[in-house]
Amino acid sequence: MLVTGGTGLVGEPVVRALLARGDAVVALVRSREAAEKVRALGASPVLGTVEDPRIWEGISGIDGVIHSAALVAARTQWQNFFQVNVEGTRLAAATARRLRVRLVHISSVAVYGRQAADEPPGSRSEHAPLGPLEEHDFYARSKRLAEDMVRAEVAVGLEAVILRPCVVYGEGDRLFLPRMARVGRFGWLPRIGAGNLTMAVVHAESVADAAVRALDTPRAASRIYQVTNDGAITPTEFIAALSAGLGRRIRTVPLPESAALALAQGVQAVLGIVGPGLYPGTITGAVRFWRGGNPYTSARAEAELGWKPSVPHQDRVARLVHRYANA
């Protein structure tokens, strides 16, 4: 099996899961340090980048591809998001078709548009229409185009499965929880709304489990699966877990959602002026996420892939935050 992003947040648990069941694993990595880590796991590294066609030309003798490599929140230009997330996916899909093996592409619920988060809990399935995307939302735009690359190859013979997780965290988290741990050290956080809505989070190991199941399930070919419900945690419970991990009390300051969104739009505008052409992030999306509300259902993945992990998010968050705080 070939795994791209082999030491990434999702890629590493995918590698571990495949090795645990006895598969020979090849992992595409971007650095020598990552290559050594892959070797230590028991997999074979390939040093290179997903957007380099020369790397893909040398790939052979594999039984499947799990494509998890992606730019997520880098403060960089659109062209870099396009090269990694779109061109890299095109090359992965074309290679899987050439070798006549299944591709599992790790996409994102971001393809629906950020305002999907305003919909009622459990109301959005894989059949829901895709909404508008903001011009500056490089990540969502690139992930939607990446799915188009997969579909184009499916139309000419590729067997592929697309997975759409929500916000992912886990052992290899370099973005979400480390940032929350840094902010939490100040001793206060804004509370948007009542704080009692389930957050759209999923553990990386749960996404990896879905990816391996998608490789093995014949009926999954040419289908999309949301993997967004492996446990429940509200913003209030998240703050309690953050407090436990940091070993200090965190106070909350109520902030109306309308004011928070207006502030987020202002910050995004300033970032656009300070760094024209660079990804400013999706701060309005972060506001909606922090408010809570998970409109996505994983019913199809549960029924067809047998995917139903149960993650105690409060305990996992507390332990990981404690580790980041004491690193």
N, C-alpha and C positions, 0 to 999 in steps of 0.2 A: 504494500500500500504506500502511496505517496501522500504526505501531508505538507501543505505549504504553511508558513508561519509556525514552524515546528516548536519554537520556544515561546510562542505568544500566549495570550490569556486563554484562548480556546484551543489553539494548536497543541500545546504541551499536554493537556489532559486527553486530547484525542490520541496522541502518540502513546501515552501511558496505557490507555484503554486497549488500543490495538495490540501492544506488546503483551499485555496481561492475558490476552486470549490466544497468544502464540503466533501472531502475524509477524512477518518480516516487514519492517517499516523503513522507508526512506523519507527524510525530512528536509525540505528546502529551507535554508536559513541564510541570513544576510551578513553574518559576521563569524570570525573564527572562534570567538568566545561562545557564540550560540552553537557552533558546530561541536565544540568540546562538550557542551552540556548535553547535546543530542547523543553523542557517543556514550556518555556516562549513563544515559537512560537505557541504552541498549539498541538504539536505532542507528541507521547509517545516514550521515549528513551529506547534503549537496549544497555547496557554497555558491550563492548567487541570488539574483533578485527575480521576482515573479514577472517583472516587465521586460526581462531580457530574453528574446526569442532563442538565443543560442543555448540557454540553459534547457529550455523545453525540447529542443531538437535532440538533446542527448538522453532524454528520458525514455526508458524502455523496460520491459520485464516487470510491470506492476499490474496489480489486480484491481485497482481503483484509486481515485483521487479525492481527498477531502481538502477543499480549498478554503482555508481560514485566514490567510494573510490579507491585511488591509491597512490602509491609513484611516485613522478614526478621528483624531482631534488635533492633528499637527497644524501648527500655525504656518501654513505654506500656501503656495499658489495652486489654483485650480488644475493646472497642467500636471502637477505632481499627483494630485488625487486621481486624475484621469489615467495617468500612466500606471499607477499601482493598482487601483481598484477596478478600472475598466479594462485597460489593455492587459493587465495581469490575469484577469478573469477570462478574457477572450483566449489568451494563450493556453490557460489551464483547460478550458472547454475544448479547444481545438485539439489539444494533445490527447485528452481522454477519448475524443471521437476517433482520432487516428489509431489509438491503441485498442479501441473497442472495449473500453472499460467504463464503469459508472463514475460520474462526477457528483459529489455532494458539495454544493456551494453554500457557504455561510453568508447569508445576506443580513437584513435588519428590518425591523418594523418601521424604521425611518423612511422606507420607500413609500409608505402611505401618506406622508406629510405630517408635520408636527401637530397639526390641529386634531388629528385622530385621537390624541390623548384626551380630548374633551368629551368623547363619546361615552355612553353608559358602560359599566363593567360587563365584560364578556360579550359585547355586542358586535365586535369586529372579527369576522372569520377571514380565511384566505381568499374568499370570493369577493370581499369588499373592494370597491373601486379605489384607485389611487388618486389622492388629492393633489392640489398644487404644491409646488416646492418653491421656496424662496431662492432667489438668484445666489445669495451668499451661502446657502446651505450646501457646501461642497460635498460633505459626506453623504447626505441623502441623495443628492443628484447622482453622484458616482455609483452608489449602490443600486439605484434604479437602472442606470445604464448598464451596470454589470449584469443584472438580471436579463436585460435585453440581449447581451452577448451570449448568455447561456441558452436563451430561447432560440436564437439564431442557429446555434449548433444543434439543438434538439430537432429543429426543422429539417436538418440534413442528416440525421441519424444518431446523434448523441443520446445516450441514456443518462438523465440527470435528475437530481433532486435539489430543491432550494429550501433552505431552512431560514426562518426569520425569527431570531431571538429579539428580546427587548434589551434593556440595559444589563450588561453582563459584568459580574464581579467574580473574584476568586483568588486563588493563591498567586497567580501571576499578574494581578491587577497593578497597573502602573498609572492609572488615571483616576477612576471614580473614588475608591476608598482611600487611597493615599491623600487625595485632595480634601476629602471630607475630614480625615484625621487632622490635617493641617488647620483647616478652618475651625474645627471643634476645639482646638487648643485655646482659642480666644475666649471660650466659656459661654458663648451664646450663638444662636442660629435663628434665622427668621422662621416663623411658622405661617404658612399660607393656607388659609382655610382652617377647618377643624382638626386636621391632622389624623383623620380616622379612615382615609381611603387607602386601599391596597396599592402599593407602589409597583410599577412595572419593572421588576428586577428578576434576574434568573442567574443561577450559579453556573460558572464555566463548566464544571463537571457534568451538569445536566445537559448543557448544549452538546458536549462531547458524546454523551450517551445517545442523544438523538442522532448525531452524525453517524455513529457506528451502526445504529439501527437502520438508518436510511440507506446505508451501503448494502445491508443484508436483506431488506424487504422488497421482494419482486414488485409488488403492487405500487410501491412508492415512485416508480419511474415517471418522470414528467409531472410530478406533483410538488406543491408548495406546502410547507408545514410551519405553523407558528409554534415556537417552543418558548412559552412565556409564563407558565404557571407551575412552578415546582415548589411552591410554598407561598406564604403570605406574610407581609410585613408592612405596617403603616408608617408614615413619617414619625408619629409619636413613638412607636416601638423602635424605629430606627435610631432616633435620638437617644433613647434609653440604652440601646446597644452601643452606640458611639460613646456615651458617658461611661458605660461599664468598661469598654476597651481602653479608654483614656485614663480611667481612674479619677475622674473629676466630674462635677455637676455641670451640665450645660443648660443654661436658661434659654427660653424661647421668647422671641419678640413677634407679636402678631403683625402681619403685613397683608393688606388687602391684595387679592390677586391682580386686580386692575392696576394698582400702583406698582406691583412687582413686575408686571409685563411691560408697563411704560418705562420703568427704570431699565429693564433688560434691553428694550429696543434702543434706548439712549446709549447704553454701553456698547451695543453692537455698532451703532452709527459712529461713535467715537473711534472704535477699533478699526472701522473701515477707513476713517480719515487718517489715523496714525499709521496704519499699514495697508495702503491701497493695494488691492489685488491679493491680499492674504486672507486665509480662512479666519473669520472672527469668532468661530464657534456658533452654537445655537443656544444663546442664553435664554431666549424666550422658551425654547424647548426644555431647558433646565428648570425654569420656573414651573412649567406644567408638571414635570416629573416630580419635583419636590412637593408640589401640592398633593400628589398622589392621584390615583385613578388608573386602573389597568383595563382598557377596553378590549384587550386581545384574549381570544380563547384558544386553548391548545387541544380542543376536543378531537380534532382530526388526527393530530399526532398520537394522542392517547388511544384512539380507536384503531388506527392503521399501523402505527409503529410499535404499539405497546409501551409508549413512553409515559411514565407517570412517576417521576422521582419525587421524593418528599425531602425538602431541605429546611432545616430549622434556621431560618435566616438570622434571627436575633442572635443566636449563639455563634454562628459563623461570622457575622459582622463584628461582634465584640472581640472574638479571638484574633481576627485579621487586623483590626484597628489596633489592638494591644501590640501586635507584632510590629506594625509600622511605627507606632509611637516609641517603641524601645529599640528600634533598629540603629 
